[in-house]
Amino acid sequence: MSARRFLDRLGGDIGMAISFGALPVGVLAAVDQHAAAVRDILAVGAPAAAAAVLLAGYAKGVLDEAAAVGWRLPPVVEWPTADWTTLRLAAVCALARNADEPAMEA
């Protein structure tokens, strides 16, 4: 499976097909903080294709570590009470989505 397809599937699994604007403000802030941490870890500034590979690899690592301690993605994410792993994966999906968008010129 390609990195892009993996990230798209992950986003669908955690419910990121909905607009980020529909999430509560506190959840958006938490996802944004996680995204900043992931950006720092991966130093994502690469072209979209390379960023997708880095993000997919990171997400797979998070999923593997979470599964090792018995974590499973809930069938329906209750965003106001979402756990660290779910928020981190949502942040990865947000970064992937943003990497696909063309940069705006100033």
C-alpha positions, 0 to 999 in steps of 0.5 A, spaced: 500 500 500 502 506 498 504 511 503 498 516 501 493 510 500 495 508 508 494 516 510 487 516 506 485 510 510 487 512 516 484 518 516 477 515 514 478 510 520 479 516 525 473 520 522 478 525 519 473 525 513 469 530 516 471 538 516 476 540 521 472 546 522 467 541 525 471 539 531 470 542 538 476 548 539 479 544 544 480 538 540 483 543 534 488 546 539 490 539 541 491 536 534 495 542 532 499 541 538 500 534 536 501 536 529 507 541 531 510 536 535 510 531 529 513 536 524 519 537 529 520 530 530 520 529 522 522 536 520 517 535 515 518 540 509 519 535 504 515 535 497 508 532 498 510 525 496 516 525 501 512 528 506 507 522 505 512 517 506 515 520 512 508 521 515 506 514 514 512 511 517 511 515 523 503 513 523 505 506 522 510 506 528 505 510 533 500 504 531 505 499 532 507 501 539 499 503 541 497 496 539 503 493 543 500 495 549 493 493 547 490 500 544 485 499 539 482 505 535 474 506 537 469 504 532 467 512 533 471 517 536 468 521 541 473 527 540 472 531 546 475 525 550 480 522 545 486 519 547 493 521 546 494 516 540 488 518 537 489 525 537 496 524 534 494 520 528 489 525 527 495 530 527 499 526 522 492 526 517 492 533 518 499 534 516 498 529 510 492 533 508 496 540 508 502 537 505 497 535 499 495 543 498 498 547 494 502 553 498 499 560 497 503 565 495 504 571 499 
